[in-house]
Amino acid sequence: MNDAGEEKQVTLYSLSTCGHCKSTKRLLNDCSVAYSFTDVDLLDQEERSLILEQLRELNPRCSFPTIVINDRVIVGFRENEIKEALGL
């Protein structure tokens, strides 16, 4: 199902103070997964509004963390779901 050479596109929307967000980052780091992340609470008001608009399309509740792995959206720190989506 997963090609060993296939690179996953991983994006994380998080808050700098959120324990579940920190756990998600730790998991991705421990699994040596390349990912981009945005700590939404550290953005200025204009950037935050734009990001929240994008986030609302993926996760209408705008809760954190929101992880996008390729086209799959996972809301919350769900270790097993995250690993499955990554093919681990």
C-alpha positions as CSV (number, residue, x, y, z in Angstrom):
1,M,0.0,0.0,0.0
2,N,2.8,2.4,0.8
3,D,5.9,2.7,-1.4
4,A,9.0,2.8,0.8
5,G,10.3,5.8,-1.2
6,E,7.0,7.8,-1.1
7,E,7.5,11.1,0.8
8,K,4.4,12.1,2.8
9,Q,3.4,15.7,2.8
10,V,2.8,16.5,6.5
11,T,1.5,19.8,7.8
12,L,0.7,20.5,11.5
13,Y,-1.4,23.4,12.8
14,S,-0.7,23.8,16.5
15,L,-0.5,26.1,19.5
16,S,2.8,26.7,21.2
17,T,1.3,26.1,24.6
18,C,-0.7,22.9,23.8
19,G,0.4,19.7,25.4
20,H,-1.2,17.5,22.6
21,C,0.5,19.7,20.0
22,K,3.9,19.1,21.7
23,S,3.2,15.4,21.8
24,T,2.4,15.4,18.1
25,K,5.7,17.2,17.3
26,R,7.6,14.8,19.5
27,L,6.0,11.8,17.7
28,L,6.8,13.2,14.3
29,N,10.4,13.9,15.3
30,D,10.8,10.5,16.9
31,C,9.6,8.9,13.7
32,S,12.0,11.1,11.7
33,V,9.1,12.5,9.7
34,A,9.7,15.8,7.8
35,Y,6.9,18.2,8.5
36,S,6.0,21.8,8.4
37,F,4.1,23.4,11.3
38,T,2.5,26.6,12.2
39,D,2.1,27.7,15.9
40,V,-1.1,29.7,15.2
41,D,-1.0,31.6,18.5
42,L,2.4,33.1,17.7
43,L,1.2,34.7,14.4
44,D,0.3,38.3,14.1
45,Q,-3.4,39.0,13.8
46,E,-3.5,39.2,10.0
47,E,-1.6,36.0,9.5
48,R,-3.6,34.2,12.2
49,S,-6.9,35.2,10.4
50,L,-5.6,33.8,7.1
51,I,-4.4,30.5,8.7
52,L,-7.6,30.1,10.7
53,E,-9.6,30.5,7.5
54,Q,-7.6,27.7,5.9
55,L,-7.9,25.6,9.0
56,R,-11.6,26.0,9.2
57,E,-11.9,24.3,5.8
58,L,-10.0,21.3,7.1
59,N,-11.4,21.2,10.6
60,P,-14.5,23.3,11.1
61,R,-14.0,23.3,14.9
62,C,-10.6,24.9,14.5
63,S,-9.2,22.7,17.3
64,F,-5.6,21.8,17.8
65,P,-3.6,19.9,16.8
66,T,-4.8,19.5,13.3
67,I,-2.5,17.3,11.2
68,V,-2.7,17.0,7.4
69,I,-0.9,14.0,6.0
70,N,-1.2,14.1,2.2
71,D,-5.0,14.6,1.9
72,R,-6.0,13.0,5.3
73,V,-6.9,15.3,8.1
74,I,-6.4,14.0,11.7
75,V,-7.7,16.2,14.6
76,G,-6.1,15.7,18.0
77,F,-3.1,13.6,19.1
78,R,-4.2,10.2,17.8
79,E,-0.9,8.4,17.7
80,N,-2.2,5.2,16.0
81,E,-4.0,7.1,13.3
82,I,-1.0,9.3,12.7
83,K,1.3,6.3,12.4
84,E,-1.1,4.6,10.1
85,A,-1.5,7.6,7.8
86,L,2.3,7.8,7.7
87,G,2.6,4.1,6.8
88,L,4.5,3.3,10.0
